[in-house]
Each structure stands twice: as structure tokens, then as C-alpha cells.
């Protein structure tokens, strides 16, 4: 009787290990496929003192900026034939942001 119990528990253990290994392989392959399809985009990074500067702002045409209201302030930057407007609330929230005007790196804060 004892032999039957030991043998059965070994079979259960092997079955559970096989199920666990299969599950792990499926999850690992799904994560690898997802990582290749949607690479992580670094948007913010922590600086000393807890500041989180925005590194890659996204822009829309002024006519499509429905998230801004008439009373909202923007910080305008112009140079090298390019004009950009940054919502003051976003600059305040991030304490500043890094961007480029064509090839010129800029840092916007107030």
C-alpha cells in the first residue's frame, strides 16, 4: 500500500512540474513576442531630488489641441524655423522638459 502512495505522489509531482514548465514557457514566449512588438518608450526619468523631467514631449497641431482651454497658459519657444508651445501645467508638473528645436537641445522650465 505504501508503494502505491509513493508512486502516485511521484506521478503527481512529475505532472505538476510538466504543467509548470509548459506554463512558464508559454508566458516567457508571450512576453518576448510582446517586447518585440511594443518596445518600452522612456518618457520620464528621475533626477536627483525627486524631479521628473519630461524627455520626449508629444505634439499636436494647435487646431487639434482640444485638451487646452482658452484660459490655459503655454510657454512658447521659437527658433531655427520651428515654433513649439508647451502647456504651462505640464512644465510645472514635470519641473521642466527636454526637447530639441531641429538640432538644438533645449530645456524648458519656469
Contact map, one row per residue, 1 for C-alpha under 8 A:
11111000000000000000000000000000000000000000000000000000000000000000000000000000000000000000000000000000000000
11111100000000000000000000000000000000000000000000000000000000000000000000000000000000000000000000000000000000
11111110000000000000000000000000000000000000000000000000000000000000000000000000000000000000000000000000000000
11111111000000000000000000000000000000000000000000000000000000000000000000000000000000000000000000000000000000
11111111100000000000000000000000000000000000000000000000000000000000000000000000000000000000000000000000000000
01111111110000000000000000000000000000000000000000000000000000000000000000000000000000000000000000000000000000
00111111111000000000000000000000000000000000000000000000000000000000000000000000000000000000000000000000000000
00011111111100000000000000000000000000000000000000000000000000000000000000000000000000000000000000000000000000
00001111111110000000000000000000000000000000000000000000000000000000000000000000000000000000000000000000000000
00000111111111000000000000000000000000000000000000000000000000000000000000000000000000000000000000000000000000
00000011111111100000000000000000000000000000000000000000000000000000000000000000000000000000000000000000000000
00000001111111110000000000000000000000000000000000000000000000000000000000000000000000000000000000000000000000
00000000111111111000000000000000000000000000000000000000000000000000000000000000000000000000000000000000000000
00000000011111111100000000000000000000000000000000000000000000000000000000000000000000000000000000000000000000
00000000001111111110000000000000000000000000000000000000000000000000000000000000000000000000000000000000000000
00000000000111111111000000000000000000000000000000000000000000000000000000000000000000000000000000000000000000
00000000000011111111100000000000000000000000000000000000000000000000000000000000000000000000000000000000000000
00000000000001111111110000000000000000000000000000000000000000000000000000000000000000000000000000000000000000
00000000000000111111111000000000000000000000000000000000000000000000000000000000000000000000000000000000000000
00000000000000011111111100000000000000000000000000000000000000000000000000000000000000000000000000000000000000
00000000000000001111111110000000000000000000000000000000000000000000000000000000000000000000000000000000000000
00000000000000000111111111000000000000000000000000000000000000000000000000000000000000000000000000000000000000
00000000000000000011111111100000000000000000000000000000000000000000000000000000000000000000000000000000000000
00000000000000000001111111110000000000000000000000000000000000000000000000000000000000000000000000000000000000
00000000000000000000111111111000000000000000000000000000000000000000000000000000000000000000000000000000000000
00000000000000000000011111111100000000000000000000000000000000000000000000000000000000000000000000000000000000
00000000000000000000001111111110000000000000000000000000000000000000000000000000000000000000000000000000000000
00000000000000000000000111111111000000000000000000000000000000000000000000000000000000000000000000000000000000
00000000000000000000000011111111100000000000000000000000000000000000000000000000000000000000000000000000000000
00000000000000000000000001111111110000000000000000000000000000000000000000000000000000000000000000000000000000
00000000000000000000000000111111111000000000000000000000000000000000000000000000000000000000000000000000000000
00000000000000000000000000011111111100000000000000000000000000000000000000000000000000000000000000000000000000
00000000000000000000000000001111111110000000000000000000000000000000000000000000000000000000000000000000000000
00000000000000000000000000000111111111100000000000000000000000000000000000000000000000000000000000000000000000
00000000000000000000000000000011111111110000000000000000000000000000000000000000000000000000000000000000000000
00000000000000000000000000000001111111100000000000000000000000000000000000000000000000000000000000000000000000
00000000000000000000000000000000111111100000000000000000000000000000000000000000000000000000000000000000000000
00000000000000000000000000000000011111110000000000000000000000000000000000000000000000000000000000000000000000
00000000000000000000000000000000011111111000000000000000000000000000000000000000000000000000000000000000000000
00000000000000000000000000000000001001111100000000000000000000000000000000000000000000000000000000000000000000
00000000000000000000000000000000000000111110000000000000000000000000000000000000000000000000000000000000000000
00000000000000000000000000000000000000011111100000000011000000000000000000000000000000000000000000000000000000
00000000000000000000000000000000000000001111100000000111100000000000000000000000000000000000000000000000000000
00000000000000000000000000000000000000000111110000011111000000000000000000000000000000000000000000000000000000
00000000000000000000000000000000000000000111111000011110000000000000000000000000000000000000000000000000000000
00000000000000000000000000000000000000000001111101111000000000000000000000000000000000000000000000000000000000
00000000000000000000000000000000000000000000111111111000000000000000000000000000000000000000000000000000000000
00000000000000000000000000000000000000000000011111100000000000000000000000000000000000000000000000000000000000
00000000000000000000000000000000000000000000001111100000000000000000000000000000000000000000000000000000000000
00000000000000000000000000000000000000000000011111110000000000000000000000000000000000000000000000000000000000
00000000000000000000000000000000000000000000011111111000000000000000000000000000000000000000011000000000000000
00000000000000000000000000000000000000000001111001111100000000000000000000000000000000000000011100000000000000
00000000000000000000000000000000000000000001111000111110000000000000000000000000000000000000011111000000000000
00000000000000000000000000000000000000000011100000011111100000000000000000000000000000000000010111000000000000
00000000000000000000000000000000000000000111100000001111100000000000000000000000000000000000000011100000000000
00000000000000000000000000000000000000000111000000000111110000000000000000000000000000000000000001100000000000
00000000000000000000000000000000000000000010000000000111111000000000000000000000000000000000000010100000000000
00000000000000000000000000000000000000000000000000000001111100000000000000000000000000000000000000000000000000
00000000000000000000000000000000000000000000000000000000111110000000000000000000000000000000000000000000000000
00000000000000000000000000000000000000000000000000000000011111011000000000000000000000000000000000000000000000
00000000000000000000000000000000000000000000000000000000001111111000000000000000000000000000000000000000000000
00000000000000000000000000000000000000000000000000000000000111111000000000000000000000000000000000000000000000
00000000000000000000000000000000000000000000000000000000000011111100000000000000000000000000000000000000000000
00000000000000000000000000000000000000000000000000000000000111111100000000000000000000000000000000000000000000
00000000000000000000000000000000000000000000000000000000000111111111000000000000000000000000000000000000000000
00000000000000000000000000000000000000000000000000000000000000111111100000000000000000000000000000000000000000
00000000000000000000000000000000000000000000000000000000000000001111100000000000000000000000000000000000000000
00000000000000000000000000000000000000000000000000000000000000001111110100000000000000100000000000000000000000
00000000000000000000000000000000000000000000000000000000000000000111111100000000000000000000000000000000000000
00000000000000000000000000000000000000000000000000000000000000000001111100000000000000000000000000000000000000
00000000000000000000000000000000000000000000000000000000000000000000111110000000000000000000000000000000000000
00000000000000000000000000000000000000000000000000000000000000000001111111000000000000110000000000000000000000
00000000000000000000000000000000000000000000000000000000000000000000001111100000000000111000000000000000000000
00000000000000000000000000000000000000000000000000000000000000000000000111110000000011110000000000000000000000
00000000000000000000000000000000000000000000000000000000000000000000000011111000000011110000000000000000000000
00000000000000000000000000000000000000000000000000000000000000000000000001111100001111000000000000000000000000
00000000000000000000000000000000000000000000000000000000000000000000000000111110001110000000000000000000000000
00000000000000000000000000000000000000000000000000000000000000000000000000011111111100000000000000001000000000
00000000000000000000000000000000000000000000000000000000000000000000000000001111111000000000000000001000000000
00000000000000000000000000000000000000000000000000000000000000000000000000000111110000000000000000001100000000
00000000000000000000000000000000000000000000000000000000000000000000000000000111111000000000000000000000000000
00000000000000000000000000000000000000000000000000000000000000000000000000000111111100000000000000001100000000
00000000000000000000000000000000000000000000000000000000000000000000000000011110111110000000000000000000000000
00000000000000000000000000000000000000000000000000000000000000000000000000011100011111000000000000000000000000
00000000000000000000000000000000000000000000000000000000000000000000000001111000001111100000000000000000000000
00000000000000000000000000000000000000000000000000000000000000000000000001110000000111110110000000000000000000
00000000000000000000000000000000000000000000000000000000000000000001000111100000000011111110000000000000000000
00000000000000000000000000000000000000000000000000000000000000000000000111100000000001111111000000000000000000
00000000000000000000000000000000000000000000000000000000000000000000000010000000000000111111100000000000000000
00000000000000000000000000000000000000000000000000000000000000000000000000000000000001111111110000000000000000
00000000000000000000000000000000000000000000000000000000000000000000000000000000000001111111111110000000000111
00000000000000000000000000000000000000000000000000000000000000000000000000000000000000011111111100000000000011
00000000000000000000000000000000000000000000000000000000000000000000000000000000000000001111111100000000000000
00000000000000000000000000000000000000000000000000111100000000000000000000000000000000000111111110000000000000
00000000000000000000000000000000000000000000000000111000000000000000000000000000000000000011111110000000000011
00000000000000000000000000000000000000000000000000011100000000000000000000000000000000000011111111000000001111
00000000000000000000000000000000000000000000000000001110100000000000000000000000000000000010011111100000001110
00000000000000000000000000000000000000000000000000001111000000000000000000000000000000000000000111110000111100
00000000000000000000000000000000000000000000000000000011100000000000000000000000000000000000000011111000111100
00000000000000000000000000000000000000000000000000000000000000000000000000000000000000000000000001111111110000
00000000000000000000000000000000000000000000000000000000000000000000000000000111010000000000000000111111110000
00000000000000000000000000000000000000000000000000000000000000000000000000000001010000000000000000011111000000
00000000000000000000000000000000000000000000000000000000000000000000000000000000000000000000000000011111100000
00000000000000000000000000000000000000000000000000000000000000000000000000000000000000000000000000011111110000
00000000000000000000000000000000000000000000000000000000000000000000000000000000000000000000000001111011111000
00000000000000000000000000000000000000000000000000000000000000000000000000000000000000000000000001111001111100
00000000000000000000000000000000000000000000000000000000000000000000000000000000000000000000000111100000111110
00000000000000000000000000000000000000000000000000000000000000000000000000000000000000000010000111100000011111
00000000000000000000000000000000000000000000000000000000000000000000000000000000000000000011001110000000001111
00000000000000000000000000000000000000000000000000000000000000000000000000000000000000000011001100000000000111
